[in-house]
Amino acid sequence: HIEDLEGFKSKAYRDENNVLTIGFGHTNATGTFDFDKDTEIDREQALQILQDDLSEAENFVERMLANRNLSVSKEKKDFMTLVYFNRPWALRETMEIIAEGNMDLVIKSQLDSYKENRDEDVPNWYVNRINKEAAFVKEFDDPNCFVDYYGLTPQDERQQNIKRFQED
């Protein structure tokens, strides 16, 4: 998922936050691969760096789950890993909400976390990013893993829409 979500860049560049980034969203913050503005890597290197970054993120998520005595499905843990990979500060504040599985509240919590941590309005690129991550979850993961504000899974919503269509 992250390969598609992040996209690949062989040359170091500055992301929306002006953070030096390379490969599939790698920054120097993880310590798994140090680079500078002149660094260039190939796709194979980027995949290895991504795997190292994700392993580190997953290990951190597992420790946080254990510390908070939370047990979640693989899909929710994978989503938490994605959040940590992109926004470690947001996961600390929203882990319990993600564990509950209400995607509308998860999205809201991610947006609220940005405002609280940055003390500024949420930019469009960030809203788009959160919505793109939510769409990924709905498209690729267990469709019943997360529910909407009304407690409906995507499968429930599809069934209701089909029923309404048949009644009309």
Backbone bond lengths (Angstrom), bond angles and torsions (degrees), N, CA, C in turn:
res aa  C-N    CA-C-N  psi(-1)  N-CA   C-N-CA  omega(-1)  CA-C   N-CA-C  phi
1 H - - - 1.437 - - 1.532 112.67 -
2 I 1.317 116.03 -45.55 1.461 119.27 -173.38 1.523 111.14 -65.59
3 E 1.325 117.49 -33.70 1.464 119.63 177.16 1.520 110.29 -55.81
4 D 1.335 116.32 -47.23 1.464 120.49 -179.58 1.520 111.61 -70.75
5 L 1.312 115.93 -39.82 1.458 121.28 -177.39 1.529 111.83 -66.45
6 E 1.320 116.29 -44.72 1.466 121.33 -176.48 1.528 112.62 -81.46
7 G 1.314 116.21 -37.79 1.454 119.21 -171.65 1.522 109.51 77.73
8 F 1.320 117.25 159.66 1.466 122.25 -176.45 1.517 110.64 -108.63
9 K 1.326 114.95 133.73 1.468 121.98 173.71 1.525 107.25 -131.71
10 S 1.330 116.26 120.92 1.464 120.47 -177.83 1.529 112.85 -76.92
11 K 1.327 116.42 -25.39 1.462 120.99 -178.63 1.522 109.89 -105.95
12 A 1.324 115.76 145.02 1.456 120.92 177.47 1.529 109.31 -60.12
13 Y 1.334 115.90 142.03 1.463 122.26 -179.67 1.525 109.14 -149.58
14 R 1.309 116.28 167.60 1.462 122.35 176.54 1.522 108.40 -97.41
15 D 1.343 117.30 126.25 1.461 120.61 178.90 1.527 110.95 -81.16
16 E 1.344 116.94 -170.73 1.471 122.10 -176.82 1.523 112.58 -59.49
17 N 1.328 116.73 -25.61 1.467 121.45 179.28 1.516 112.50 -94.70
18 N 1.330 116.23 8.19 1.455 122.55 -177.74 1.533 111.86 66.72
19 V 1.326 116.36 27.69 1.464 122.12 178.20 1.522 108.36 -95.42
20 L 1.315 116.48 132.00 1.459 121.43 178.02 1.530 108.92 -63.52
21 T 1.334 116.10 126.02 1.467 122.82 -171.74 1.523 108.72 -137.91
22 I 1.344 115.68 153.71 1.465 120.95 177.49 1.526 109.20 -153.93
23 G 1.320 115.98 160.87 1.463 120.40 175.72 1.513 112.27 67.55
24 F 1.330 116.25 -125.97 1.464 122.94 179.24 1.524 110.08 -103.63
25 G 1.330 116.95 57.91 1.459 120.83 176.40 1.516 114.60 83.91
26 H 1.327 118.08 17.83 1.471 121.01 -179.63 1.529 110.43 -76.04
27 T 1.339 115.36 137.14 1.464 121.81 172.58 1.526 108.26 -123.90
28 N 1.308 115.98 169.02 1.469 119.91 178.75 1.528 112.69 -72.67
29 A 1.324 117.74 -6.90 1.469 121.11 -176.72 1.531 112.72 -62.92
30 T 1.325 117.10 -29.57 1.470 119.47 -176.39 1.519 113.45 -78.24
31 G 1.308 116.46 -27.94 1.457 119.61 -177.97 1.522 113.83 78.78
32 T 1.336 117.84 5.59 1.464 119.81 -179.14 1.524 112.68 -82.34
33 F 1.342 116.88 -22.66 1.458 121.79 178.99 1.523 107.39 -157.98
34 D 1.320 116.58 113.27 1.460 120.91 179.86 1.521 109.52 -89.43
35 F 1.319 115.70 139.61 1.465 121.18 -179.33 1.517 109.24 -151.08
36 D 1.336 115.33 167.97 1.466 120.52 177.16 1.522 109.12 -127.88
37 K 1.319 116.84 -176.35 1.469 121.82 -173.97 1.525 113.58 -63.96
38 D 1.329 117.22 -17.27 1.463 120.71 -178.68 1.528 113.14 -98.71
39 T 1.322 117.74 1.95 1.465 121.87 -176.06 1.525 110.92 -74.14
40 E 1.327 114.36 141.62 1.459 122.40 174.41 1.528 107.70 -134.18
41 I 1.330 116.77 137.21 1.467 121.67 179.96 1.522 109.20 -132.13
42 D 1.333 115.80 162.68 1.457 118.33 175.29 1.536 109.33 -98.23
43 R 1.304 116.05 173.83 1.465 122.19 -175.78 1.530 111.63 -60.32
44 E 1.317 116.95 -39.49 1.469 120.89 179.63 1.530 110.82 -62.13
45 Q 1.326 116.89 -44.98 1.466 120.25 176.69 1.525 110.47 -61.79
46 A 1.327 115.88 -42.80 1.465 120.33 -178.93 1.527 111.07 -62.06
47 L 1.314 117.31 -39.64 1.470 120.53 178.54 1.529 110.93 -64.22
48 Q 1.335 116.97 -40.11 1.468 120.16 177.98 1.530 111.09 -66.04
49 I 1.318 116.22 -42.35 1.475 120.54 177.70 1.525 109.64 -62.38
50 L 1.335 116.66 -44.08 1.462 120.98 178.14 1.528 110.62 -59.26
51 Q 1.318 116.89 -44.96 1.466 120.11 178.88 1.528 111.11 -60.87
52 D 1.318 116.57 -42.71 1.472 120.24 177.55 1.530 111.33 -62.82
53 D 1.335 115.55 -44.13 1.468 120.19 178.97 1.528 111.14 -62.33
54 L 1.331 116.06 -44.57 1.466 119.83 -178.79 1.525 111.73 -67.28
55 S 1.318 117.20 -36.57 1.468 120.12 176.67 1.522 110.33 -62.29
56 E 1.320 115.84 -43.69 1.461 119.86 178.15 1.530 110.52 -63.75
57 A 1.327 116.87 -43.99 1.469 121.06 179.56 1.523 110.96 -63.45
58 E 1.316 117.22 -44.01 1.464 120.97 -179.65 1.530 111.34 -63.81
59 N 1.320 116.75 -41.09 1.468 120.18 177.15 1.521 110.88 -61.60
60 F 1.322 116.86 -41.23 1.460 120.47 178.89 1.532 110.28 -64.77
61 V 1.327 117.06 -44.10 1.466 121.30 178.85 1.533 110.00 -60.45
62 E 1.312 117.30 -43.38 1.471 120.13 178.97 1.527 111.42 -61.13
63 R 1.338 117.04 -40.52 1.467 120.22 177.15 1.530 111.20 -65.15
64 M 1.335 115.85 -42.01 1.466 119.23 178.87 1.527 111.18 -64.26
65 L 1.327 117.13 -40.94 1.468 120.51 178.07 1.526 110.29 -61.60
66 A 1.327 116.21 -44.54 1.462 120.52 179.64 1.529 110.93 -63.85
67 N 1.325 117.06 -43.88 1.463 121.18 -179.86 1.527 112.32 -63.32
68 R 1.320 116.52 -30.92 1.466 121.00 -179.02 1.522 111.81 -97.18
69 N 1.329 115.99 1.47 1.462 121.76 179.41 1.536 110.80 56.20
70 L 1.342 115.84 43.68 1.459 121.96 178.30 1.519 110.02 -105.85
71 S 1.292 115.87 140.91 1.459 122.13 174.36 1.523 107.07 -122.67
72 V 1.335 116.77 125.56 1.463 120.94 -176.94 1.525 110.27 -133.74
73 S 1.324 115.57 163.92 1.463 121.38 176.40 1.530 109.73 -69.09
74 K 1.331 115.37 165.54 1.466 120.63 177.49 1.525 110.38 -59.52
75 E 1.344 117.30 -40.37 1.463 120.61 -178.87 1.526 111.45 -62.17
76 K 1.321 116.39 -42.57 1.463 119.04 179.82 1.526 110.91 -69.71
77 K 1.322 116.11 -37.39 1.472 118.70 176.78 1.525 110.32 -64.96
78 D 1.323 117.05 -40.24 1.465 120.50 177.46 1.529 110.72 -62.99
79 F 1.334 116.62 -40.20 1.464 119.65 177.95 1.524 110.30 -65.62
80 M 1.324 117.53 -40.99 1.469 121.20 177.13 1.527 110.23 -61.13
81 T 1.330 116.57 -38.83 1.464 120.79 178.15 1.521 110.02 -64.08
82 L 1.331 116.76 -41.38 1.463 121.10 177.14 1.524 110.47 -61.79
83 V 1.330 116.96 -44.36 1.469 120.47 178.98 1.525 109.61 -62.39
84 Y 1.340 116.68 -47.07 1.464 119.49 -179.66 1.532 111.14 -61.95
85 F 1.314 116.91 -40.64 1.465 122.46 179.63 1.529 110.13 -57.05
86 N 1.333 116.88 -40.02 1.459 121.81 -176.36 1.523 114.38 -95.32
87 R 1.337 116.65 -34.04 1.463 120.87 -172.45 1.521 110.40 -147.94
88 P 1.332 119.07 74.21 1.469 119.68 -177.11 1.525 112.64 -55.10
89 W 1.311 117.00 -36.83 1.463 121.28 179.75 1.520 111.35 -62.21
90 A 1.334 118.22 -33.55 1.468 121.18 -178.14 1.529 111.45 -74.41
91 L 1.322 117.14 -34.80 1.467 118.72 -178.45 1.515 111.25 -65.00
92 R 1.306 117.39 -39.85 1.467 120.21 -179.28 1.526 111.42 -56.13
93 E 1.326 116.08 -35.40 1.461 121.25 -176.15 1.525 113.59 -90.34
94 T 1.323 118.23 -17.34 1.463 120.10 -170.53 1.530 114.18 -122.70
95 M 1.308 117.34 5.70 1.463 120.62 -175.36 1.526 113.01 -57.52
96 E 1.324 117.07 -44.31 1.461 120.03 -178.64 1.528 111.15 -65.64
97 I 1.320 117.00 -35.75 1.466 120.81 178.69 1.527 109.72 -66.66
98 I 1.321 116.76 -42.13 1.468 120.05 177.03 1.523 109.66 -62.22
99 A 1.327 116.80 -41.50 1.469 120.98 -179.76 1.523 111.47 -60.59
100 E 1.345 117.39 -34.16 1.465 120.90 178.72 1.524 111.17 -67.40
101 G 1.333 117.36 -31.11 1.457 120.90 172.59 1.507 116.98 88.47
102 N 1.321 119.80 11.85 1.456 121.60 177.04 1.532 107.74 -88.26
103 M 1.336 116.85 103.69 1.466 120.99 -172.28 1.527 112.13 -62.10
104 D 1.320 117.96 -35.03 1.467 118.98 177.52 1.528 110.76 -61.69
105 L 1.329 116.61 -43.31 1.466 120.24 178.56 1.525 111.39 -70.44
106 V 1.338 116.93 -33.56 1.468 120.62 176.86 1.528 109.21 -61.73
107 I 1.330 116.63 -47.76 1.465 120.53 179.91 1.526 109.78 -60.37
108 K 1.327 116.73 -48.59 1.460 120.80 179.97 1.524 110.63 -58.90
109 S 1.329 117.48 -43.13 1.466 120.45 -178.31 1.524 111.56 -64.57
110 Q 1.330 117.21 -36.45 1.461 120.74 178.91 1.534 110.36 -67.11
111 L 1.323 116.44 -40.46 1.467 120.48 178.47 1.527 110.48 -68.71
112 D 1.335 117.01 -43.26 1.465 120.66 178.14 1.525 111.25 -62.30
113 S 1.313 116.47 -38.56 1.460 121.01 -179.90 1.531 110.52 -61.65
114 Y 1.324 116.24 -40.06 1.468 119.66 178.01 1.525 109.84 -60.31
115 K 1.336 115.84 -49.73 1.469 120.27 -178.17 1.521 111.24 -59.31
116 E 1.321 116.78 -42.39 1.461 120.63 -177.99 1.523 112.10 -69.51
117 N 1.326 117.56 -38.81 1.461 120.82 -177.56 1.521 113.32 -81.14
118 R 1.302 116.88 -27.04 1.462 120.27 -177.34 1.517 112.63 -104.28
119 D 1.313 116.80 -13.50 1.459 122.15 -178.45 1.530 111.14 53.02
120 E 1.327 114.91 43.93 1.463 120.99 178.17 1.517 108.50 -153.05
121 D 1.309 116.81 164.77 1.456 120.89 177.04 1.527 110.15 -63.75
122 V 1.312 114.89 151.98 1.464 120.71 -179.22 1.531 108.95 -75.79
123 P 1.335 117.76 122.53 1.474 119.66 -179.60 1.531 111.27 -74.10
124 N 1.315 115.34 157.79 1.475 120.68 -178.93 1.516 112.76 -58.58
125 W 1.334 117.88 -38.82 1.466 119.31 -178.22 1.528 110.32 -61.12
126 Y 1.354 116.94 -34.27 1.459 120.70 -179.07 1.532 110.37 -72.96
127 V 1.319 116.74 -42.48 1.466 120.83 176.51 1.528 109.11 -58.98
128 N 1.329 116.41 -45.55 1.470 120.82 178.92 1.521 111.00 -60.75
129 R 1.323 116.79 -40.60 1.463 121.25 179.90 1.529 111.22 -62.57
130 I 1.327 116.49 -46.99 1.463 121.15 -179.56 1.527 110.01 -62.55
131 N 1.318 117.06 -44.34 1.467 120.44 178.97 1.523 111.74 -64.32
132 K 1.325 116.37 -36.64 1.466 120.58 178.29 1.531 110.17 -66.07
133 E 1.325 117.35 -41.45 1.464 120.85 177.07 1.525 110.44 -63.35
134 A 1.320 117.39 -43.35 1.464 120.90 179.40 1.523 110.58 -62.77
135 A 1.330 116.91 -40.53 1.464 120.68 178.12 1.520 110.89 -63.93
136 F 1.333 116.80 -37.26 1.457 120.46 177.50 1.520 110.78 -61.55
137 V 1.313 116.03 -43.89 1.463 120.00 179.15 1.519 109.56 -60.39
138 K 1.314 116.43 -46.77 1.459 120.26 -177.83 1.520 112.13 -66.66
139 E 1.332 117.71 -32.19 1.456 120.87 -176.68 1.523 112.87 -81.64
140 F 1.336 117.39 -41.25 1.453 119.58 -169.44 1.523 115.39 -106.59
141 D 1.318 117.65 -25.28 1.451 119.51 -176.38 1.519 111.04 -95.53
142 D 1.294 116.00 179.82 1.450 122.28 178.17 1.526 108.74 -54.33
143 P 1.331 118.15 118.37 1.461 119.89 -175.75 1.525 112.97 -65.62
144 N 1.298 118.50 -15.41 1.454 121.31 179.64 1.520 112.84 -97.85
145 C 1.332 117.21 3.66 1.459 121.76 -176.89 1.525 111.49 -69.13
146 F 1.321 117.11 -41.73 1.451 122.02 -179.53 1.524 109.12 -115.32
147 V 1.301 116.22 151.07 1.463 121.36 177.64 1.519 108.97 -121.39
148 D 1.338 115.82 164.72 1.457 118.47 177.07 1.527 110.17 -90.63
149 Y 1.305 115.62 -172.66 1.456 121.72 -175.61 1.525 112.55 -56.48
150 Y 1.318 117.18 -31.40 1.457 121.49 -177.24 1.531 112.51 -91.83
151 G 1.328 117.40 6.30 1.458 120.83 179.22 1.510 113.53 83.13
152 L 1.329 117.04 13.45 1.456 120.90 -179.43 1.525 110.70 -94.63
153 T 1.315 116.49 138.41 1.459 120.72 173.15 1.523 107.63 -83.89
154 P 1.330 118.48 164.59 1.464 119.72 175.32 1.542 111.82 -56.39
155 Q 1.329 117.30 -35.88 1.466 121.03 178.31 1.527 110.52 -64.28
156 D 1.348 117.19 -42.45 1.468 121.16 176.54 1.519 110.66 -58.66
157 E 1.332 115.76 -45.52 1.463 120.41 -178.58 1.526 110.70 -62.00
158 R 1.338 117.21 -42.63 1.461 120.43 178.85 1.527 110.24 -61.58
159 Q 1.338 116.71 -43.61 1.469 120.62 -179.78 1.524 110.70 -63.07
160 Q 1.331 117.51 -41.85 1.463 120.79 179.04 1.525 110.95 -64.39
161 N 1.321 116.53 -41.68 1.465 120.11 179.28 1.521 111.21 -64.91
162 I 1.329 117.43 -40.14 1.466 121.39 177.53 1.525 109.84 -63.41
163 K 1.331 116.44 -44.10 1.463 121.33 -179.69 1.530 110.35 -62.19
164 R 1.343 117.36 -44.56 1.459 121.16 179.09 1.538 110.66 -62.20
165 F 1.324 115.92 -41.34 1.460 120.99 179.68 1.517 110.50 -63.04
166 Q 1.349 116.87 -42.15 1.475 120.79 -178.98 1.524 111.60 -68.09
167 E 1.349 116.77 -30.75 1.457 120.67 -179.17 1.528 111.42 -74.39
168 D 1.334 117.18 -27.84 1.473 121.14 -177.13 1.492 113.26 -77.24
